[in-house]
Amino acid sequence: MAPSLLYAGDPTPRDLTLIRELSDPAQSTLEELVLRSSSLEMVEGFASYYAGRFEGKRTTSGHRYNPEKMTAAHESLPIGTVVRVVNAISKQEVHVTITDRCASKSFHFIDLSRAAAKKIGLWGKGRIKVVIIPLLEERLKEPV
């Protein structure tokens, strides 16, 4: 069963506008094909980032966590899924690969590497509202 959108209350017009824009962005033919290849739906949720103490620790995928790689942890997306994470306020975005699991929460949540957090303006903020868009489900063949 695909996840559905989750709001902390009624969606604001701004939330709906962002989701509409992300659903139908101007994109290249290749990106269009990649977006269509995922059976998973985009969701609105929150993003945080790994604490420094996890550097070098093994992730669920078997690879060691490297804060400079574009990776993330999610509670249910398949390991190896490539995900587009968009900052709901600034619209900065990053593509990350799910390599680890994080604790289950009552809302959609993704835990980003330090490099990914910096790229979308999350670094130093704790947590921000994001849109999580699964792009592709593929097993990792090489360490990321």
Secondary structure, DSSP 4 states (H G I P E B T S, - for coil): -------SSSPPHHHHHHHHHHHS----HHHHHHHHH--SPPEEEEEEE--GGGTT-B-TTSSBP-TTS-EEEESSSPTT-EEEEEETTT--EEEEEEEE-----SS-EEEE-HHHHHHTT-TTSS-EEEEEEEEE----SS--
